[in-house]
Structures are given as structure tokens and as C-alpha cells.
Amino acid sequence: MKNNLMNYAYALFAPIKNSSDKQKVYLNNVKLINEIISLDKMQKFIKENFFNKKMIKKFFNDICTTLKIDNYIIYWLWVIIDNSDLGYFRKIFHASEQYYLTINNFISIDIFSSFTLSKYDINSISLFFKKLLKREIFLNIHYDQNLLCGIKIKFLNKTYDNSIKEKLNILKNKLLSQNYECD
């Protein structure tokens, strides 16, 4: 399946490998489609009409036309629908995103936050990592209410957890290792 995902990603970016502006447009188009597919109502519609590919295509065609999605992206989406792979479109999207980042030498950074980050916060984080890593970066912002408070950052196979939940876990483990009783 992973190889199949990369085939979709390659098919998306291969025709435009020398145009970073077009790549950004394609990635943003696919990101928008991913957000639409992620909606609960959309998931229900896809499940109810799974075998009616014409209806799904018409629906997406209307959405894509309204949102002015590039025609190549629409055709790419049709191939996914024709192969009944729409159910794992999110994985296809993430593989496409990773392919885009790889061919453009970006570093992907995942930010997990317990609260909504402001544009100022996001820009500050972005600027900090650009200066630190001396490379272009791509931020993926995730909102995780399980963090209690704070943020967690993942990049280059490392995780930096500065959340209250992590600090409480560290304190709990320290207390347990010293044979203190905890309630």
C-alpha cells in the first residue's frame, strides 16, 4: 500500500517537478480537498455512495469548480476515485505532502498544541526553525486537547514535549521511582 501511495504522490508532482510555484498550488489544492473529505458529512456521503462513482465525481467536480481547483488535480482525484482509493485519501494526501517536501528539500515539523495558535505564534515558530535549521520548513499544526497545556514538537525523528501533561508524567515517574505513594 505504501508503494501505491507514493505512486499517487509521484503522479501528482512529476509533471511539474521543475515548477515550485505550481507545486505549491497543487499541494494547497490537495490540502483543501483533504479538509473537505475529512468532514463528517463528507465521510457519510462517500460511504453511502461508495459504488456510485459518477455521483461522487459529479459532487467533487462541483466543489472543485467552485473552489477553482486546478484541472490536473481534478483528473488526479478521478484516478483515485476510479481505483476506489478515496477511502484512504488522507494517506495519499500525506504521502503527496511528504513527496513535495522531499523534492523541495524542506523539513516537515509537526506542532501539537492544546490551544489555537495565533498567526503571530505560527510565524514566530516558523521563523525560529528556519533560522535554527537553515532550511525551508513546512509546519503541520495539530490541536490536541489531551496535552492539557503547552506544545509538543516533532521533527527529524525527534520529539520535544513541553506540555503540562508530559511534565506531570515526569514528576509522577520520579515520585514512583523514589517509592512515594501517589493517589
HURALIN-V868376 format. One line per field, one symbol per residue. burial: 1 if it has 16 or more other ideal C-beta (glycine too) atoms within 10 Angstrom, else 0. A space follows every 10 residues. Layout:
BEGIN
burial: ???
END
This chain:
BEGIN
burial: 0000100110 1110010000 0010111011 0011011000 0000010000 0000011011 0011000011 0111011001 1000110110 0111111111 1000000110 1111001000 0000110010 0000001110 0000001001 1111100000 1010110000 0000000000 000
END
